[in-house]
Amino acid sequence: MHDPNHERSKEASAADKPSTQARNTTPKQSRKWFLLVGGTAILLILCIVLCAAVFTSSFTRTVTEKGDVEAVLDQFMTAMESKNAEGAYSLFSSRAKRQMRLIEIESWLSGSDFVLFEGYESLNVVALNIGPVYSTDDDQPQGTVARVSGSVKYIGGYEGGFQATLEKEAGEWKLDHIRVNAPPNKSDTRSEDD
């Protein structure tokens, strides 16, 4: 005879027993999930470490090189203020000297251009970006290059600005180019003094 309670009890006991098939797939799925999450976490940590290393290296280089870059710029401005064209010209890289002659520096020391250097007191680097630069154009700065801008202070409380590019040559910073801007009212006082 057919006992319905017996069948219910078989179904209940079958539901209580985990199947061998379920036992085999659950640990495999857990292991795959663990490897996926663990691998992703490791990759994320490696990316963070690499980004931090690059940022720290760049930041450290900028901080340590700032004084040297600023010193070259100050030497240039001091030489120009003293009308020492040869001293100023010596601060340019050999690449820059191929494109610019001493006579160009000398021309900045006469006429209205001298207002850019007359009464120079100090300069302050505001922005500095140092990094590798490579170009197929031999006239462009190469290797470790600094792009810098900042302010220039003059006697009488005048303040101007500058932008410059420098390149490392034999371990020393050398100018590639520099542009100095004096405030317009500074040139007005020069014409009053003449």
C-alpha positions in Angstrom: 0.0 0.0 0.0 0.9 3.5 -0.6 1.7 5.5 2.5 1.5 9.3 1.8 3.3 10.2 5.1 6.2 8.0 4.2 6.7 9.8 0.9 6.5 13.2 2.6 9.1 12.0 5.1 11.3 10.9 2.2 11.0 14.3 0.5 11.7 16.1 3.7 14.8 14.0 4.4 16.0 14.4 0.8 15.6 18.2 1.1 17.6 18.1 4.4 20.6 16.3 2.8 22.8 18.4 0.6 23.4 16.9 -2.7 26.9 15.9 -3.7 26.5 18.0 -6.8 25.7 21.2 -4.8 28.7 20.4 -2.5 31.1 20.3 -5.5 30.0 23.5 -7.2 29.7 25.7 -4.1 33.4 25.6 -3.1 34.5 26.1 -6.8 32.2 29.1 -7.1 33.5 30.5 -3.8 37.1 30.0 -4.9 36.5 31.7 -8.3 34.8 34.6 -6.5 37.7 34.9 -4.0 40.3 34.8 -6.8 38.3 37.4 -8.8 37.9 39.8 -5.8 41.5 39.2 -4.6 43.0 39.7 -8.0 41.1 42.9 -8.5 42.1 44.2 -5.1 45.8 43.4 -5.8 45.6 45.2 -9.2 43.9 48.2 -7.6 46.6 48.4 -4.9 49.4 48.1 -7.5 47.8 50.9 -9.6 47.6 53.1 -6.5 51.2 52.4 -5.5 52.5 53.1 -9.0 50.5 56.4 -9.2 51.8 57.4 -5.8 55.4 56.6 -6.9 55.1 58.7 -10.0 53.5 61.6 -8.2 56.0 61.5 -5.4 58.9 61.2 -7.8 57.7 64.2 -9.8 56.8 66.2 -6.7 60.2 65.4 -5.1 62.1 66.3 -8.3 60.2 69.6 -8.5 60.9 70.5 -4.9 64.6 69.6 -5.0 65.2 71.3 -8.4 63.3 74.5 -7.7 66.2 76.2 -5.9 68.6 75.3 -8.7 66.3 76.6 -11.4 65.6 79.7 -9.5 69.3 80.3 -9.0 70.0 80.2 -12.8 67.1 82.6 -13.4 68.4 85.0 -10.7 71.9 84.8 -12.1 70.5 85.8 -15.6 68.5 88.7 -14.2 71.4 89.9 -12.1 73.8 89.7 -15.0 71.4 91.6 -17.3 70.8 94.3 -14.6 74.6 94.7 -14.3 74.8 94.9 -18.2 77.0 91.7 -18.2 75.8 90.3 -21.6 78.5 87.6 -21.7 77.6 86.4 -18.2 74.0 86.2 -19.1 74.8 84.5 -22.4 76.8 81.8 -20.6 73.7 80.7 -18.8 72.1 79.5 -22.1 72.3 75.9 -23.3 74.5 75.0 -26.2 71.3 74.2 -28.2 69.9 77.8 -27.5 73.3 79.3 -28.4 73.1 77.7 -31.8 70.0 79.7 -32.5 70.9 83.0 -30.6 74.0 85.1 -30.7 75.6 87.2 -28.0 74.7 90.3 -30.0 71.0 89.6 -29.3 71.6 89.6 -25.6 73.6 92.8 -25.9 70.7 94.4 -27.7 68.4 93.8 -24.7 70.7 96.0 -22.6 70.1 99.2 -24.5 67.1 101.3 -25.4 63.6 100.5 -24.1 64.4 96.8 -23.5 66.7 97.5 -20.6 63.6 98.5 -18.5 63.0 94.7 -18.2 66.2 94.4 -16.1 66.9 97.8 -14.6 66.3 97.9 -10.9 66.0 94.1 -10.6 65.8 92.9 -7.0 64.5 89.3 -7.0 62.3 86.8 -8.6 59.9 84.2 -7.3 59.1 80.9 -9.1 55.3 80.4 -9.0 54.8 77.5 -11.3 57.4 74.8 -12.2 56.9 71.7 -14.3 59.9 69.4 -14.7 59.8 66.3 -16.9 61.3 64.4 -19.8 60.9 66.0 -23.3 61.9 64.4 -26.5 61.5 65.8 -30.0 62.8 65.0 -33.5 63.4 68.8 -33.8 67.0 69.3 -32.7 66.2 73.0 -32.0 63.8 72.2 -29.2 64.9 71.5 -25.6 65.5 67.8 -25.0 65.9 65.5 -22.0 65.0 66.9 -18.6 63.2 70.1 -19.2 61.8 72.7 -16.8 59.0 75.0 -17.8 58.7 77.8 -15.2 56.9 81.1 -14.6 56.8 83.6 -11.8 57.1 87.1 -10.7 60.0 89.7 -10.8 60.4 92.4 -8.2 62.1 95.7 -9.0 63.3 98.6 -6.9 60.5 101.0 -6.3 57.9 98.3 -5.6 57.3 97.4 -9.2 56.4 93.8 -10.1 56.6 92.1 -13.4 56.6 88.5 -14.5 58.6 85.9 -16.5 58.2 82.7 -18.4 61.2 80.5 -19.1 62.3 77.1 -20.3 65.4 75.4 -19.1 67.1 72.1 -19.9 69.6 70.0 -18.1 72.9 70.0 -19.8 75.8 68.0 -18.3 73.9 67.9 -15.0 73.3 71.7 -14.8 70.3 73.8 -15.6 70.7 76.0 -18.7 68.3 78.5 -20.2 66.6 77.6 -23.5 64.6 80.8 -23.6 63.2 83.5 -21.2 60.6 86.2 -21.6 60.4 89.0 -19.0 57.5 91.4 -18.7 57.8 94.6 -16.8 54.7 96.5 -15.7 53.8 99.4 -18.1 54.1 102.0 -15.4 57.8 101.0 -14.8 58.7 102.1 -18.3 57.0 105.5 -17.6 59.4 106.2 -14.7 62.4 105.3 -16.9 61.5 108.0 -19.4 61.1 110.5 -16.5 64.7 109.6 -15.3 66.3 110.0 -18.7 
